[in-house]
Amino acid sequence: NSHRADAADLAGVADASSDLVVSSNGFFVWISEPRAVFDAVFRILRLGGHYEFYHVHPFTRPWEGPFTAADEEGVLETGPLLDEDSEQIEFNWTLADLLNPMA
């Protein structure tokens, strides 16, 4: 079965009912509380289940050449930030902001 729900509130999904949870490209720019997402995901995962996510970060783009100091500009600035092109609020998370609460 597949479910659609607020990623930080998976109340409609039973505990330990999923073998796999996936968050895709660019997902975390819309998330204000990563820890709430991880808590919800791990609550619904069965023992031995997997959570996979892909986060857009300069470090994860090896095909664009080596990661340089220029790539770091803005990477360490966390959100909420106003995207001037779309006039939407987005969140910029460091890898530590995501990996530490997940661990």
N, C-alpha and C positions, 0 to 999 in steps of 0.2 A: 504494500500500500504506500501511497505517497500522501503527504500532508502539506498544506500551506498554512502558515501561521506567522505571527510576529516572532522574530527570531529570539527575542529576549523573553517571550511569554509563550511557551509551548504547552499551556495548560490543557489543551484539547488532545494531547498525545500522552498515552499512558506511560508510566515509568517502565524502564527496561523493555521497551517494545520495538526498538530499532537496531538493526545490525549495522546500518550505515547512515551517516548524516553528512551532507555536502553543502558547503558554502562556496560560491563561485567568485569569479573575477570582479574585484571592486566592491565586494559585499560590505567590508568594514567601514567604508567612507560614510555609510548611512547609519552606523551603530554608535550610540552615545555611551553605552556601558558594555564593553566587551566581556567583562566578568559575568554579567547577567546572561549573555548568550552562552558562554561556556558552561555555566551552571545548568541552564536549560538543556543544552545538548547532552551533557554527561548524565543528567537525570533520565533521559529517554533512551540512552544507549544500553543495550544488553551487555552483559559481561563478555568481553572479547570483541565488542563492536568497535567500529572505526569512525573517527571524525576526520574528514579531509576538507581543507580549505586552501584556496589560492588567494593570496593577498597581493595587490599591485604595489610593489615597492622597488625602487631602483636596484636594490640588491638581488632581486629575483629576475632580472632581465639580462642574463649573460650574453644574449645574442646581440645586444646593442653595444658591446665593447666593455672594457674594464670599468668597474665602479670607481669614480674619481671624487675628489673633494668638491668639484662643481655639482655633482649629483646630490651631495649632502644638503645643499641649500634648500631649506624648507622641510627637509625630511625629519628633523628633530623638533619641529614646531607642531605641537599637538593641537587638536581642535577643541571647540568648534571653530571653524573658519568659514568665512563667506567666499564662495566661488563667484568671482566677479563676472565671469562669462554667463553663468546660468542663474545667478542671484539666489543660489540655494546654499544652505548650511551643509558643510561636509566636515568629517572628522579625519584628521591625519594622525595615524598611530605609528609609533616606532615599533620595530619588531619586539622589543622588550615589553611594550605596552600590551602586546598580544600574547607573547609566549609565556610571560611570567604568570598571569592569572590562569592560563590554560594548564600550566604545570601544577 
